[in-house]
Amino acid sequence: MCGIAGYVVHENSGNSNETLIKMTHGLTNRGPDDKGYFWLPRVVSGSRRLSIIDLSSSGRAPICNETRTVALVQNYNS
């Protein structure tokens, strides 16, 4: 099972990249094989990946559009 973390930044609080890194590091036991991060000024998300079935890099998350203005973090089994 993979791990997903993220949060919304309120107007009066700062956006700390270290906070997201610590959150996803705490999920290492759920996904030790890969990690990914996505930052926007007010929304951040991250993931940890456990590669059991698909050992390739094609399951890397988050998945972003070309301009990195939209991201998807998911956990699925095919």
PDB file of N, CA, C and O in Angstrom:
ATOM      1  N   MET A   1       0.855  -1.177   0.000  1.00  0.00           N
ATOM      2  CA  MET A   1       0.000   0.000   0.000  1.00  0.00           C
ATOM      3  C   MET A   1       0.896   1.234   0.000  1.00  0.00           C
ATOM      4  O   MET A   1       1.822   1.335   0.805  1.00  0.00           O
ATOM      5  N   CYS A   2       0.626   2.146  -0.882  1.00  0.00           N
ATOM      6  CA  CYS A   2       1.387   3.388  -0.984  1.00  0.00           C
ATOM      7  C   CYS A   2       0.908   4.396   0.049  1.00  0.00           C
ATOM      8  O   CYS A   2      -0.101   4.173   0.718  1.00  0.00           O
ATOM      9  N   GLY A   3       1.622   5.493   0.180  1.00  0.00           N
ATOM     10  CA  GLY A   3       1.242   6.545   1.109  1.00  0.00           C
ATOM     11  C   GLY A   3       1.080   7.868   0.389  1.00  0.00           C
ATOM     12  O   GLY A   3       1.852   8.188  -0.514  1.00  0.00           O
ATOM     13  N   ILE A   4       0.073   8.641   0.788  1.00  0.00           N
ATOM     14  CA  ILE A   4      -0.214   9.933   0.178  1.00  0.00           C
ATOM     15  C   ILE A   4      -0.328  10.983   1.288  1.00  0.00           C
ATOM     16  O   ILE A   4      -0.951  10.734   2.320  1.00  0.00           O
ATOM     17  N   ALA A   5       0.270  12.148   1.073  1.00  0.00           N
ATOM     18  CA  ALA A   5       0.201  13.240   2.055  1.00  0.00           C
ATOM     19  C   ALA A   5       0.022  14.556   1.315  1.00  0.00           C
ATOM     20  O   ALA A   5       0.371  14.670   0.139  1.00  0.00           O
ATOM     21  N   GLY A   6      -0.520  15.543   2.003  1.00  0.00           N
ATOM     22  CA  GLY A   6      -0.657  16.862   1.402  1.00  0.00           C
ATOM     23  C   GLY A   6      -1.383  17.812   2.331  1.00  0.00           C
ATOM     24  O   GLY A   6      -1.924  17.398   3.357  1.00  0.00           O
ATOM     25  N   TYR A   7      -1.396  19.070   1.977  1.00  0.00           N
ATOM     26  CA  TYR A   7      -2.107  20.059   2.773  1.00  0.00           C
ATOM     27  C   TYR A   7      -2.348  21.327   1.964  1.00  0.00           C
ATOM     28  O   TYR A   7      -1.711  21.565   0.937  1.00  0.00           O
ATOM     29  N   VAL A   8      -3.273  22.122   2.448  1.00  0.00           N
ATOM     30  CA  VAL A   8      -3.583  23.430   1.859  1.00  0.00           C
ATOM     31  C   VAL A   8      -2.951  24.492   2.740  1.00  0.00           C
ATOM     32  O   VAL A   8      -3.065  24.438   3.964  1.00  0.00           O
ATOM     33  N   VAL A   9      -2.288  25.454   2.121  1.00  0.00           N
ATOM     34  CA  VAL A   9      -1.619  26.529   2.846  1.00  0.00           C
ATOM     35  C   VAL A   9      -2.601  27.678   3.025  1.00  0.00           C
ATOM     36  O   VAL A   9      -3.145  28.192   2.048  1.00  0.00           O
ATOM     37  N   HIS A  10      -2.827  28.078   4.263  1.00  0.00           N
ATOM     38  CA  HIS A  10      -3.702  29.208   4.544  1.00  0.00           C
ATOM     39  C   HIS A  10      -2.956  30.512   4.296  1.00  0.00           C
ATOM     40  O   HIS A  10      -1.725  30.538   4.271  1.00  0.00           O
ATOM     41  N   GLU A  11      -3.699  31.581   4.117  1.00  0.00           N
ATOM     42  CA  GLU A  11      -3.100  32.872   3.768  1.00  0.00           C
ATOM     43  C   GLU A  11      -2.042  33.339   4.756  1.00  0.00           C
ATOM     44  O   GLU A  11      -1.030  33.904   4.340  1.00  0.00           O
ATOM     45  N   ASN A  12      -2.241  33.124   6.033  1.00  0.00           N
ATOM     46  CA  ASN A  12      -1.331  33.659   7.047  1.00  0.00           C
ATOM     47  C   ASN A  12      -0.198  32.715   7.423  1.00  0.00           C
ATOM     48  O   ASN A  12       0.668  33.077   8.220  1.00  0.00           O
ATOM     49  N   SER A  13      -0.190  31.512   6.860  1.00  0.00           N
ATOM     50  CA  SER A  13       0.884  30.581   7.204  1.00  0.00           C
ATOM     51  C   SER A  13       1.827  30.431   6.020  1.00  0.00           C
ATOM     52  O   SER A  13       1.441  30.641   4.870  1.00  0.00           O
ATOM     53  N   GLY A  14       3.045  30.072   6.314  1.00  0.00           N
ATOM     54  CA  GLY A  14       4.031  29.904   5.255  1.00  0.00           C
ATOM     55  C   GLY A  14       3.957  28.521   4.647  1.00  0.00           C
ATOM     56  O   GLY A  14       3.494  27.578   5.289  1.00  0.00           O
ATOM     57  N   ASN A  15       4.408  28.396   3.422  1.00  0.00           N
ATOM     58  CA  ASN A  15       4.462  27.114   2.743  1.00  0.00           C
ATOM     59  C   ASN A  15       5.870  26.561   2.918  1.00  0.00           C
ATOM     60  O   ASN A  15       6.815  27.043   2.293  1.00  0.00           O
ATOM     61  N   SER A  16       6.005  25.565   3.754  1.00  0.00           N
ATOM     62  CA  SER A  16       7.311  24.996   4.031  1.00  0.00           C
ATOM     63  C   SER A  16       7.470  23.676   3.277  1.00  0.00           C
ATOM     64  O   SER A  16       6.757  22.710   3.549  1.00  0.00           O
ATOM     65  N   ASN A  17       8.400  23.642   2.338  1.00  0.00           N
ATOM     66  CA  ASN A  17       8.677  22.408   1.628  1.00  0.00           C
ATOM     67  C   ASN A  17       9.165  21.322   2.580  1.00  0.00           C
ATOM     68  O   ASN A  17       8.914  20.137   2.360  1.00  0.00           O
ATOM     69  N   GLU A  18       9.863  21.729   3.640  1.00  0.00           N
ATOM     70  CA  GLU A  18      10.353  20.767   4.624  1.00  0.00           C
ATOM     71  C   GLU A  18       9.208  20.032   5.306  1.00  0.00           C
ATOM     72  O   GLU A  18       9.348  18.856   5.643  1.00  0.00           O
ATOM     73  N   THR A  19       8.088  20.695   5.513  1.00  0.00           N
ATOM     74  CA  THR A  19       6.932  20.054   6.152  1.00  0.00           C
ATOM     75  C   THR A  19       6.440  18.894   5.309  1.00  0.00           C
ATOM     76  O   THR A  19       6.199  17.810   5.840  1.00  0.00           O
ATOM     77  N   LEU A  20       6.285  19.093   4.007  1.00  0.00           N
ATOM     78  CA  LEU A  20       5.826  18.017   3.136  1.00  0.00           C
ATOM     79  C   LEU A  20       6.846  16.888   3.073  1.00  0.00           C
ATOM     80  O   LEU A  20       6.468  15.717   3.077  1.00  0.00           O
ATOM     81  N   ILE A  21       8.108  17.214   3.017  1.00  0.00           N
ATOM     82  CA  ILE A  21       9.150  16.185   2.987  1.00  0.00           C
ATOM     83  C   ILE A  21       9.106  15.351   4.260  1.00  0.00           C
ATOM     84  O   ILE A  21       9.227  14.128   4.193  1.00  0.00           O
ATOM     85  N   LYS A  22       8.935  15.981   5.416  1.00  0.00           N
ATOM     86  CA  LYS A  22       8.827  15.241   6.681  1.00  0.00           C
ATOM     87  C   LYS A  22       7.572  14.372   6.705  1.00  0.00           C
ATOM     88  O   LYS A  22       7.609  13.240   7.186  1.00  0.00           O
ATOM     89  N   MET A  23       6.456  14.903   6.183  1.00  0.00           N
ATOM     90  CA  MET A  23       5.216  14.124   6.154  1.00  0.00           C
ATOM     91  C   MET A  23       5.381  12.864   5.313  1.00  0.00           C
ATOM     92  O   MET A  23       4.985  11.779   5.740  1.00  0.00           O
ATOM     93  N   THR A  24       5.958  12.995   4.129  1.00  0.00           N
ATOM     94  CA  THR A  24       6.111  11.823   3.275  1.00  0.00           C
ATOM     95  C   THR A  24       7.201  10.888   3.793  1.00  0.00           C
ATOM     96  O   THR A  24       7.120   9.675   3.598  1.00  0.00           O
ATOM     97  N   HIS A  25       8.208  11.437   4.443  1.00  0.00           N
ATOM     98  CA  HIS A  25       9.234  10.579   5.044  1.00  0.00           C
ATOM     99  C   HIS A  25       8.616   9.690   6.125  1.00  0.00           C
ATOM    100  O   HIS A  25       9.034   8.546   6.306  1.00  0.00           O
ATOM    101  N   GLY A  26       7.625  10.217   6.840  1.00  0.00           N
ATOM    102  CA  GLY A  26       6.935   9.430   7.852  1.00  0.00           C
ATOM    103  C   GLY A  26       6.140   8.276   7.263  1.00  0.00           C
ATOM    104  O   GLY A  26       5.717   7.384   7.997  1.00  0.00           O
ATOM    105  N   LEU A  27       5.927   8.278   5.945  1.00  0.00           N
ATOM    106  CA  LEU A  27       5.200   7.209   5.263  1.00  0.00           C
ATOM    107  C   LEU A  27       6.128   6.220   4.559  1.00  0.00           C
ATOM    108  O   LEU A  27       5.663   5.399   3.769  1.00  0.00           O
ATOM    109  N   THR A  28       7.418   6.284   4.830  1.00  0.00           N
ATOM    110  CA  THR A  28       8.383   5.430   4.144  1.00  0.00           C
ATOM    111  C   THR A  28       8.048   3.953   4.282  1.00  0.00           C
ATOM    112  O   THR A  28       8.258   3.185   3.343  1.00  0.00           O
ATOM    113  N   ASN A  29       7.530   3.542   5.435  1.00  0.00           N
ATOM    114  CA  ASN A  29       7.187   2.128   5.615  1.00  0.00           C
ATOM    115  C   ASN A  29       6.043   1.702   4.697  1.00  0.00           C
ATOM    116  O   ASN A  29       5.897   0.510   4.429  1.00  0.00           O
ATOM    117  N   ARG A  30       5.231   2.633   4.210  1.00  0.00           N
ATOM    118  CA  ARG A  30       4.133   2.325   3.299  1.00  0.00           C
ATOM    119  C   ARG A  30       4.585   2.323   1.851  1.00  0.00           C
ATOM    120  O   ARG A  30       3.898   1.778   0.988  1.00  0.00           O
ATOM    121  N   GLY A  31       5.727   2.924   1.577  1.00  0.00           N
ATOM    122  CA  GLY A  31       6.209   2.989   0.199  1.00  0.00           C
ATOM    123  C   GLY A  31       7.676   3.331   0.142  1.00  0.00           C
ATOM    124  O   GLY A  31       8.019   4.494  -0.071  1.00  0.00           O
ATOM    125  N   PRO A  32       8.568   2.358   0.327  1.00  0.00           N
ATOM    126  CA  PRO A  32       9.999   2.653   0.363  1.00  0.00           C
ATOM    127  C   PRO A  32      10.668   2.754  -1.011  1.00  0.00           C
ATOM    128  O   PRO A  32      11.847   3.098  -1.095  1.00  0.00           O
ATOM    129  N   ASP A  33       9.930   2.458  -2.091  1.00  0.00           N
ATOM    130  CA  ASP A  33      10.583   2.328  -3.394  1.00  0.00           C
ATOM    131  C   ASP A  33      10.716   3.620  -4.187  1.00  0.00           C
ATOM    132  O   ASP A  33      11.608   3.728  -5.028  1.00  0.00           O
ATOM    133  N   ASP A  34       9.858   4.598  -3.945  1.00  0.00           N
ATOM    134  CA  ASP A  34       9.918   5.848  -4.696  1.00  0.00           C
ATOM    135  C   ASP A  34       9.173   6.929  -3.932  1.00  0.00           C
ATOM    136  O   ASP A  34       8.358   6.637  -3.057  1.00  0.00           O
ATOM    137  N   LYS A  35       9.456   8.173  -4.269  1.00  0.00           N
ATOM    138  CA  LYS A  35       8.747   9.303  -3.658  1.00  0.00           C
ATOM    139  C   LYS A  35       8.586  10.386  -4.696  1.00  0.00           C
ATOM    140  O   LYS A  35       9.360  10.472  -5.650  1.00  0.00           O
ATOM    141  N   GLY A  36       7.564  11.223  -4.504  1.00  0.00           N
ATOM    142  CA  GLY A  36       7.333  12.325  -5.417  1.00  0.00           C
ATOM    143  C   GLY A  36       6.664  13.474  -4.689  1.00  0.00           C
ATOM    144  O   GLY A  36       5.957  13.266  -3.703  1.00  0.00           O
ATOM    145  N   TYR A  37       6.888  14.699  -5.180  1.00  0.00           N
ATOM    146  CA  TYR A  37       6.347  15.895  -4.536  1.00  0.00           C
ATOM    147  C   TYR A  37       5.770  16.821  -5.591  1.00  0.00           C
ATOM    148  O   TYR A  37       6.206  16.815  -6.742  1.00  0.00           O
ATOM    149  N   PHE A  38       4.785  17.617  -5.193  1.00  0.00           N
ATOM    150  CA  PHE A  38       4.193  18.630  -6.060  1.00  0.00           C
ATOM    151  C   PHE A  38       3.893  19.851  -5.211  1.00  0.00           C
ATOM    152  O   PHE A  38       3.197  19.755  -4.200  1.00  0.00           O
ATOM    153  N   TRP A  39       4.421  21.011  -5.624  1.00  0.00           N
ATOM    154  CA  TRP A  39       4.216  22.246  -4.877  1.00  0.00           C
ATOM    155  C   TRP A  39       3.566  23.294  -5.759  1.00  0.00           C
ATOM    156  O   TRP A  39       4.007  23.537  -6.882  1.00  0.00           O
ATOM    157  N   LEU A  40       2.526  23.906  -5.249  1.00  0.00           N
ATOM    158  CA  LEU A  40       1.973  25.138  -5.784  1.00  0.00           C
ATOM    159  C   LEU A  40       2.003  26.131  -4.628  1.00  0.00           C
ATOM    160  O   LEU A  40       2.224  25.719  -3.489  1.00  0.00           O
ATOM    161  N   PRO A  41       1.792  27.411  -4.870  1.00  0.00           N
ATOM    162  CA  PRO A  41       1.873  28.364  -3.764  1.00  0.00           C
ATOM    163  C   PRO A  41       0.946  28.048  -2.583  1.00  0.00           C
ATOM    164  O   PRO A  41       1.299  28.341  -1.441  1.00  0.00           O
ATOM    165  N   ARG A  42      -0.235  27.456  -2.832  1.00  0.00           N
ATOM    166  CA  ARG A  42      -1.170  27.229  -1.724  1.00  0.00           C
ATOM    167  C   ARG A  42      -1.557  25.774  -1.514  1.00  0.00           C
ATOM    168  O   ARG A  42      -2.275  25.473  -0.560  1.00  0.00           O
ATOM    169  N   VAL A  43      -1.105  24.857  -2.373  1.00  0.00           N
ATOM    170  CA  VAL A  43      -1.454  23.441  -2.247  1.00  0.00           C
ATOM    171  C   VAL A  43      -0.201  22.612  -2.498  1.00  0.00           C
ATOM    172  O   VAL A  43       0.526  22.845  -3.464  1.00  0.00           O
ATOM    173  N   VAL A  44       0.043  21.651  -1.626  1.00  0.00           N
ATOM    174  CA  VAL A  44       1.189  20.756  -1.810  1.00  0.00           C
ATOM    175  C   VAL A  44       0.729  19.313  -1.622  1.00  0.00           C
ATOM    176  O   VAL A  44      -0.200  19.041  -0.861  1.00  0.00           O
ATOM    177  N   SER A  45       1.382  18.400  -2.316  1.00  0.00           N
ATOM    178  CA  SER A  45       1.078  16.981  -2.140  1.00  0.00           C
ATOM    179  C   SER A  45       2.336  16.168  -2.379  1.00  0.00           C
ATOM    180  O   SER A  45       3.263  16.602  -3.064  1.00  0.00           O
ATOM    181  N   GLY A  46       2.342  14.991  -1.803  1.00  0.00           N
ATOM    182  CA  GLY A  46       3.475  14.097  -1.956  1.00  0.00           C
ATOM    183  C   GLY A  46       3.014  12.659  -1.857  1.00  0.00           C
ATOM    184  O   GLY A  46       1.907  12.374  -1.401  1.00  0.00           O
ATOM    185  N   SER A  47       3.871  11.765  -2.287  1.00  0.00           N
ATOM    186  CA  SER A  47       3.514  10.350  -2.248  1.00  0.00           C
ATOM    187  C   SER A  47       4.746   9.494  -2.009  1.00  0.00           C
ATOM    188  O   SER A  47       5.876   9.896  -2.285  1.00  0.00           O
ATOM    189  N   ARG A  48       4.491   8.301  -1.487  1.00  0.00           N
ATOM    190  CA  ARG A  48       5.497   7.262  -1.357  1.00  0.00           C
ATOM    191  C   ARG A  48       4.972   6.059  -2.116  1.00  0.00           C
ATOM    192  O   ARG A  48       3.774   5.779  -2.061  1.00  0.00           O
ATOM    193  N   ARG A  49       5.828   5.340  -2.821  1.00  0.00           N
ATOM    194  CA  ARG A  49       5.402   4.244  -3.682  1.00  0.00           C
ATOM    195  C   ARG A  49       5.988   2.927  -3.227  1.00  0.00           C
ATOM    196  O   ARG A  49       7.178   2.817  -2.935  1.00  0.00           O
ATOM    197  N   LEU A  50       5.123   1.930  -3.173  1.00  0.00           N
ATOM    198  CA  LEU A  50       5.524   0.549  -2.917  1.00  0.00           C
ATOM    199  C   LEU A  50       5.370  -0.203  -4.226  1.00  0.00           C
ATOM    200  O   LEU A  50       4.253  -0.371  -4.714  1.00  0.00           O
ATOM    201  N   SER A  51       6.478  -0.658  -4.803  1.00  0.00           N
ATOM    202  CA  SER A  51       6.452  -1.343  -6.103  1.00  0.00           C
ATOM    203  C   SER A  51       6.401  -2.849  -5.877  1.00  0.00           C
ATOM    204  O   SER A  51       7.410  -3.478  -5.557  1.00  0.00           O
ATOM    205  N   ILE A  52       5.219  -3.413  -6.046  1.00  0.00           N
ATOM    206  CA  ILE A  52       5.071  -4.861  -5.914  1.00  0.00           C
ATOM    207  C   ILE A  52       4.843  -5.486  -7.282  1.00  0.00           C
ATOM    208  O   ILE A  52       5.535  -6.431  -7.662  1.00  0.00           O
ATOM    209  N   ILE A  53       3.871  -4.959  -8.022  1.00  0.00           N
ATOM    210  CA  ILE A  53       3.529  -5.524  -9.321  1.00  0.00           C
ATOM    211  C   ILE A  53       4.323  -4.844 -10.433  1.00  0.00           C
ATOM    212  O   ILE A  53       4.982  -5.519 -11.224  1.00  0.00           O
ATOM    213  N   ASP A  54       4.268  -3.530 -10.499  1.00  0.00           N
ATOM    214  CA  ASP A  54       4.924  -2.758 -11.552  1.00  0.00           C
ATOM    215  C   ASP A  54       6.207  -2.162 -10.992  1.00  0.00           C
ATOM    216  O   ASP A  54       6.173  -1.193 -10.233  1.00  0.00           O
ATOM    217  N   LEU A  55       7.338  -2.746 -11.370  1.00  0.00           N
ATOM    218  CA  LEU A  55       8.621  -2.272 -10.847  1.00  0.00           C
ATOM    219  C   LEU A  55       9.233  -1.164 -11.698  1.00  0.00           C
ATOM    220  O   LEU A  55      10.302  -0.650 -11.368  1.00  0.00           O
ATOM    221  N   SER A  56       8.565  -0.790 -12.793  1.00  0.00           N
ATOM    222  CA  SER A  56       9.088   0.256 -13.668  1.00  0.00           C
ATOM    223  C   SER A  56       8.812   1.634 -13.073  1.00  0.00           C
ATOM    224  O   SER A  56       8.149   1.763 -12.044  1.00  0.00           O
ATOM    225  N   SER A  57       9.330   2.650 -13.738  1.00  0.00           N
ATOM    226  CA  SER A  57       9.107   4.020 -13.274  1.00  0.00           C
ATOM    227  C   SER A  57       7.792   4.587 -13.797  1.00  0.00           C
ATOM    228  O   SER A  57       7.497   5.759 -13.558  1.00  0.00           O
ATOM    229  N   SER A  58       6.992   3.784 -14.507  1.00  0.00           N
ATOM    230  CA  SER A  58       5.753   4.310 -15.085  1.00  0.00           C
ATOM    231  C   SER A  58       4.696   4.624 -14.027  1.00  0.00           C
ATOM    232  O   SER A  58       3.740   5.341 -14.320  1.00  0.00           O
ATOM    233  N   GLY A  59       4.841   4.115 -12.829  1.00  0.00           N
ATOM    234  CA  GLY A  59       3.879   4.385 -11.775  1.00  0.00           C
ATOM    235  C   GLY A  59       4.238   5.549 -10.888  1.00  0.00           C
ATOM    236  O   GLY A  59       3.675   5.708  -9.805  1.00  0.00           O
ATOM    237  N   ARG A  60       5.161   6.358 -11.332  1.00  0.00           N
ATOM    238  CA  ARG A  60       5.642   7.482 -10.530  1.00  0.00           C
ATOM    239  C   ARG A  60       4.548   8.510 -10.290  1.00  0.00           C
ATOM    240  O   ARG A  60       3.787   8.834 -11.201  1.00  0.00           O
ATOM    241  N   ALA A  61       4.466   9.015  -9.089  1.00  0.00           N
ATOM    242  CA  ALA A  61       3.459  10.016  -8.725  1.00  0.00           C
ATOM    243  C   ALA A  61       4.153  11.182  -8.028  1.00  0.00           C
ATOM    244  O   ALA A  61       5.229  10.988  -7.462  1.00  0.00           O
ATOM    245  N   PRO A  62       3.600  12.346  -8.043  1.00  0.00           N
ATOM    246  CA  PRO A  62       2.358  12.738  -8.696  1.00  0.00           C
ATOM    247  C   PRO A  62       2.514  12.808 -10.209  1.00  0.00           C
ATOM    248  O   PRO A  62       3.611  12.992 -10.737  1.00  0.00           O
ATOM    249  N   ILE A  63       1.375  12.653 -10.892  1.00  0.00           N
ATOM    250  CA  ILE A  63       1.317  12.785 -12.337  1.00  0.00           C
ATOM    251  C   ILE A  63       0.904  14.227 -12.619  1.00  0.00           C
ATOM    252  O   ILE A  63      -0.109  14.699 -12.103  1.00  0.00           O
ATOM    253  N   CYS A  64       1.691  14.928 -13.441  1.00  0.00           N
ATOM    254  CA  CYS A  64       1.438  16.354 -13.706  1.00  0.00           C
ATOM    255  C   CYS A  64       1.181  16.599 -15.178  1.00  0.00           C
ATOM    256  O   CYS A  64       1.614  15.831 -16.037  1.00  0.00           O
ATOM    257  N   ASN A  65       0.461  17.692 -15.458  1.00  0.00           N
ATOM    258  CA  ASN A  65       0.326  18.115 -16.842  1.00  0.00           C
ATOM    259  C   ASN A  65       1.620  18.796 -17.278  1.00  0.00           C
ATOM    260  O   ASN A  65       2.547  18.954 -16.483  1.00  0.00           O
ATOM    261  N   GLU A  66       1.673  19.192 -18.531  1.00  0.00           N
ATOM    262  CA  GLU A  66       2.915  19.731 -19.098  1.00  0.00           C
ATOM    263  C   GLU A  66       3.402  20.996 -18.406  1.00  0.00           C
ATOM    264  O   GLU A  66       4.607  21.227 -18.314  1.00  0.00           O
ATOM    265  N   THR A  67       2.482  21.812 -17.921  1.00  0.00           N
ATOM    266  CA  THR A  67       2.867  23.077 -17.292  1.00  0.00           C
ATOM    267  C   THR A  67       2.960  22.982 -15.772  1.00  0.00           C
ATOM    268  O   THR A  67       3.223  23.983 -15.106  1.00  0.00           O
ATOM    269  N   ARG A  68       2.748  21.796 -15.219  1.00  0.00           N
ATOM    270  CA  ARG A  68       2.793  21.532 -13.779  1.00  0.00           C
ATOM    271  C   ARG A  68       1.833  22.438 -13.002  1.00  0.00           C
ATOM    272  O   ARG A  68       2.143  22.884 -11.898  1.00  0.00           O
ATOM    273  N   THR A  69       0.666  22.701 -13.595  1.00  0.00           N
ATOM    274  CA  THR A  69      -0.373  23.464 -12.905  1.00  0.00           C
ATOM    275  C   THR A  69      -1.474  22.557 -12.361  1.00  0.00           C
ATOM    276  O   THR A  69      -2.312  22.996 -11.573  1.00  0.00           O
ATOM    277  N   VAL A  70      -1.473  21.302 -12.778  1.00  0.00           N
ATOM    278  CA  VAL A  70      -2.437  20.310 -12.316  1.00  0.00           C
ATOM    279  C   VAL A  70      -1.671  19.042 -11.980  1.00  0.00           C
ATOM    280  O   VAL A  70      -0.791  18.621 -12.731  1.00  0.00           O
ATOM    281  N   ALA A  71      -2.012  18.429 -10.841  1.00  0.00           N
ATOM    282  CA  ALA A  71      -1.334  17.195 -10.442  1.00  0.00           C
ATOM    283  C   ALA A  71      -2.348  16.205  -9.900  1.00  0.00           C
ATOM    284  O   ALA A  71      -3.391  16.590  -9.371  1.00  0.00           O
ATOM    285  N   LEU A  72      -2.034  14.931 -10.038  1.00  0.00           N
ATOM    286  CA  LEU A  72      -2.863  13.854  -9.521  1.00  0.00           C
ATOM    287  C   LEU A  72      -1.989  12.920  -8.715  1.00  0.00           C
ATOM    288  O   LEU A  72      -0.964  12.439  -9.199  1.00  0.00           O
ATOM    289  N   VAL A  73      -2.397  12.665  -7.487  1.00  0.00           N
ATOM    290  CA  VAL A  73      -1.747  11.654  -6.651  1.00  0.00           C
ATOM    291  C   VAL A  73      -2.788  10.597  -6.352  1.00  0.00           C
ATOM    292  O   VAL A  73      -3.839  10.892  -5.784  1.00  0.00           O
ATOM    293  N   GLN A  74      -2.496   9.366  -6.734  1.00  0.00           N
ATOM    294  CA  GLN A  74      -3.475   8.301  -6.564  1.00  0.00           C
ATOM    295  C   GLN A  74      -2.785   7.029  -6.100  1.00  0.00           C
ATOM    296  O   GLN A  74      -1.560   6.914  -6.120  1.00  0.00           O
ATOM    297  N   ASN A  75      -3.605   6.087  -5.684  1.00  0.00           N
ATOM    298  CA  ASN A  75      -3.127   4.769  -5.304  1.00  0.00           C
ATOM    299  C   ASN A  75      -4.091   3.772  -5.927  1.00  0.00           C
ATOM    300  O   ASN A  75      -5.276   3.761  -5.594  1.00  0.00           O
ATOM    301  N   TYR A  76      -3.597   2.947  -6.819  1.00  0.00           N
ATOM    302  CA  TYR A  76      -4.486   1.988  -7.471  1.00  0.00           C
ATOM    303  C   TYR A  76      -3.767   0.673  -7.709  1.00  0.00           C
ATOM    304  O   TYR A  76      -2.538   0.619  -7.744  1.00  0.00           O
ATOM    305  N   ASN A  77      -4.530  -0.362  -7.869  1.00  0.00           N
ATOM    306  CA  ASN A  77      -4.045  -1.676  -8.269  1.00  0.00           C
ATOM    307  C   ASN A  77      -4.700  -2.034  -9.583  1.00  0.00           C
ATOM    308  O   ASN A  77      -5.908  -1.863  -9.744  1.00  0.00           O
ATOM    309  N   SER A  78      -3.922  -2.524 -10.518  1.00  0.00           N
ATOM    310  CA  SER A  78      -4.525  -2.926 -11.794  1.00  0.00           C
ATOM    311  C   SER A  78      -4.731  -4.424 -11.837  1.00  0.00           C
ATOM    312  O   SER A  78      -5.228  -4.950 -12.832  1.00  0.00           O
TER     313      SER A  78
END
